Amino acid sequence: MSTAAPNANLRIALVAAAIAIGMVGLAYASVPLYRIFCQVTGFGGTTQKAEMLPSAAQVRAAHGRQIKVRFDGNVRGLPWQFSPAAPVTVKIGEQNIIFYKAVNQSAASTTGSATFNVSPDSAGKYFSKIQCFCFNEQTLAAGQTADMPVVFFVDPAILDDPDARDIDEITLSYTFYPVAEPSRPPAIRATGEQQIQAKVS
């Protein structure tokens, strides 16, 4: 009996297994790659993380143009009450700070992580956050209330985009989801939250 057929079948099986493993790996890799793509392009209303404010010249070029910003807060699977800040009208290019309010309504410490987006989608790449509770997991002790800051500005470059320059209202939305296995001990996260409060106060 020839060994050619068994060898051919073995090669086919190995190729099929390699393809299956590759597809699984691609599925896992696609999540962070998609997140990076959204952060760079603002796709799907993804906001930007900024290291610095626009220059004084860029702010002057905006000629005091204002835009209204609304806030939305949601919770999925967490025993929290999560309330957004009241709407504000801000000058394009200027730094602003608002606070969301979170209350752990359970009798146990719980940890959440927030996803976010901006609508309309075309405004996402111009909504820049300098500091935000959404950058880290947040842990609330039983019954704890926390004010969660967002420091942001609307990039003056929005006025140079024909698809976005006429936007007069932006909505920033967050949704908190439970974190089953927090990446850091609660005490360290609590210290980090205190540092955020000190930095933006």
C-alpha positions as CSV (number, residue, x, y, z in Angstrom):
1,M,0.0,0.0,0.0
2,S,1.3,3.4,-1.0
3,T,2.2,5.9,1.7
4,A,1.5,8.9,-0.6
5,A,-2.1,9.2,0.3
6,P,-1.6,9.2,4.1
7,N,1.2,11.8,3.7
8,A,-1.1,13.9,1.6
9,N,-3.9,13.7,4.1
10,L,-1.4,14.6,6.9
11,R,-0.3,17.7,5.0
12,I,-3.9,18.8,4.4
13,A,-4.7,18.3,8.1
14,L,-1.6,20.3,9.2
15,V,-2.5,23.1,6.8
16,A,-6.1,23.2,8.0
17,A,-4.9,23.3,11.6
18,A,-2.5,26.1,10.9
19,I,-5.3,28.1,9.2
20,A,-7.6,27.6,12.1
21,I,-5.0,28.6,14.6
22,G,-4.2,31.7,12.5
23,M,-7.8,32.7,12.3
24,V,-8.2,32.5,16.1
25,G,-5.0,34.5,16.6
26,L,-6.3,37.1,14.1
27,A,-9.6,37.4,15.9
28,Y,-7.8,38.2,19.2
29,A,-5.4,40.6,17.5
30,S,-8.2,42.4,15.7
31,V,-9.7,43.8,18.9
32,P,-6.7,46.0,19.9
33,L,-5.9,46.8,16.3
34,Y,-9.4,48.0,15.7
35,R,-9.2,50.0,18.9
36,I,-6.0,51.7,17.8
37,F,-7.5,52.4,14.4
38,C,-10.5,54.0,16.0
39,Q,-8.3,56.1,18.3
40,V,-6.2,57.4,15.5
41,T,-9.0,58.1,13.0
42,G,-12.0,58.9,15.3
43,F,-13.9,56.2,13.5
44,G,-17.3,55.4,15.1
45,G,-17.1,58.5,17.3
46,T,-14.0,57.4,19.2
47,T,-12.5,60.3,21.1
48,Q,-8.9,61.3,21.2
49,K,-6.4,61.3,24.1
50,A,-4.4,64.5,24.2
51,E,-1.1,65.3,25.9
52,M,-1.4,69.0,25.6
53,L,-3.8,71.8,24.8
54,P,-3.9,73.6,21.4
55,S,-1.6,76.6,21.1
56,A,-2.7,80.1,21.8
57,A,-2.6,80.9,18.1
58,Q,-4.9,77.9,17.4
59,V,-7.4,79.1,20.0
60,R,-7.4,82.6,18.7
61,A,-8.0,81.3,15.2
62,A,-11.2,79.7,16.5
63,H,-12.5,83.3,17.1
64,G,-14.3,82.3,20.3
65,R,-16.6,79.9,18.4
66,Q,-18.7,77.9,20.9
67,I,-20.2,74.4,20.8
68,K,-22.6,72.7,23.2
69,V,-21.6,69.4,24.8
70,R,-24.1,67.0,26.3
71,F,-23.2,64.0,28.4
72,D,-24.7,60.6,28.7
73,G,-24.1,57.8,31.2
74,N,-25.0,54.1,31.1
75,V,-24.4,50.9,33.1
76,R,-24.4,47.3,31.9
77,G,-24.3,44.6,34.5
78,L,-23.0,46.7,37.4
79,P,-25.0,47.6,40.5
80,W,-24.1,51.3,40.0
81,Q,-26.0,54.5,39.5
82,F,-24.0,56.5,37.0
83,S,-25.1,60.1,36.4
84,P,-23.8,62.4,33.7
85,A,-22.9,66.0,34.1
86,A,-25.2,68.8,33.0
87,P,-24.7,70.1,29.4
88,V,-22.2,72.8,29.0
89,T,-21.4,75.3,26.2
90,V,-17.6,75.5,25.7
91,K,-15.2,77.6,23.6
92,I,-13.4,75.6,20.9
93,G,-9.8,75.0,21.9
94,E,-10.2,75.8,25.6
95,Q,-9.8,73.3,28.4
96,N,-12.9,72.2,30.4
97,I,-13.6,69.9,33.3
98,I,-16.8,68.1,34.1
99,F,-17.7,65.4,36.6
100,Y,-19.8,62.2,36.2
101,K,-21.2,60.8,39.5
102,A,-21.1,57.1,40.3
103,V,-22.7,55.3,43.3
104,N,-22.1,51.6,44.1
105,Q,-25.6,50.5,45.3
106,S,-24.4,47.1,46.3
107,A,-23.1,45.7,49.6
108,A,-19.8,44.6,48.0
109,S,-16.8,46.3,46.4
110,T,-17.1,46.2,42.6
111,T,-14.9,47.3,39.7
112,G,-16.0,48.7,36.3
113,S,-14.4,49.8,33.1
114,A,-16.0,52.5,30.8
115,T,-16.3,52.5,27.1
116,F,-17.0,55.8,25.3
117,N,-18.0,57.4,22.1
118,V,-19.0,60.8,20.7
119,S,-21.9,61.6,18.4
120,P,-22.1,62.7,15.7
121,D,-19.3,60.4,14.6
122,S,-17.5,63.0,12.6
123,A,-16.8,65.0,15.8
124,G,-15.0,62.0,17.5
125,K,-11.5,62.8,16.3
126,Y,-11.8,66.4,17.4
127,F,-13.0,65.7,20.9
128,S,-9.8,65.4,22.9
129,K,-9.5,64.2,26.5
130,I,-6.5,65.2,28.7
131,Q,-7.6,63.2,31.7
132,C,-10.5,60.8,32.2
133,F,-11.8,58.2,34.6
134,C,-12.2,56.0,31.5
135,F,-8.5,55.6,31.1
136,N,-8.4,53.2,34.0
137,E,-10.6,50.6,35.8
138,Q,-12.6,52.1,38.6
139,T,-13.4,50.4,41.9
140,L,-16.1,51.5,44.3
141,A,-16.5,50.2,47.8
142,A,-19.9,49.1,49.1
143,G,-22.1,52.1,49.1
144,Q,-19.3,54.5,47.9
145,T,-20.0,57.6,45.8
146,A,-17.4,59.0,43.5
147,D,-17.1,62.1,41.3
148,M,-15.3,61.1,38.2
149,P,-13.6,63.8,36.2
150,V,-13.2,64.4,32.5
151,V,-10.8,67.1,31.3
152,F,-11.3,67.8,27.6
153,F,-11.2,70.3,24.8
154,V,-12.7,70.5,21.3
155,D,-9.8,70.7,18.8
156,P,-9.9,73.9,16.7
157,A,-9.1,71.7,13.7
158,I,-12.8,70.8,13.6
159,L,-13.4,74.2,11.9
160,D,-11.2,73.1,9.0
161,D,-13.2,69.9,8.3
162,P,-16.1,70.5,5.9
163,D,-17.9,67.5,7.3
164,A,-17.7,68.7,10.9
165,R,-17.2,72.5,11.0
166,D,-21.0,73.2,11.2
167,I,-21.6,70.9,14.1
168,D,-23.1,72.9,17.0
169,E,-23.7,70.1,19.5
170,I,-21.7,67.1,20.6
171,T,-22.8,64.2,22.9
172,L,-20.2,62.4,24.9
173,S,-21.4,59.0,26.1
174,Y,-19.9,56.4,28.5
175,T,-21.1,52.9,29.4
176,F,-19.6,51.1,32.4
177,Y,-19.2,47.3,32.3
178,P,-18.2,45.0,35.2
179,V,-14.6,43.8,35.4
180,A,-14.5,40.2,36.6
181,E,-10.8,40.2,37.4
182,P,-9.4,43.7,38.2
183,S,-5.9,44.2,37.0
184,R,-4.7,46.0,40.1
185,P,-5.6,45.8,43.8
186,P,-8.4,48.2,44.9
187,A,-6.1,50.2,47.2
188,I,-3.8,51.0,44.3
189,R,-6.7,52.1,42.0
190,A,-8.1,54.2,44.8
191,T,-4.8,56.0,45.1
192,G,-4.8,56.6,41.4
193,E,-8.3,58.1,41.5
194,Q,-7.1,60.4,44.3
195,Q,-4.2,61.5,42.1
196,I,-6.5,62.3,39.2
197,Q,-8.7,64.4,41.5
198,A,-5.6,66.3,42.7
199,K,-4.3,66.8,39.2
200,V,-7.5,68.4,37.9
201,S,-8.5,70.3,40.9
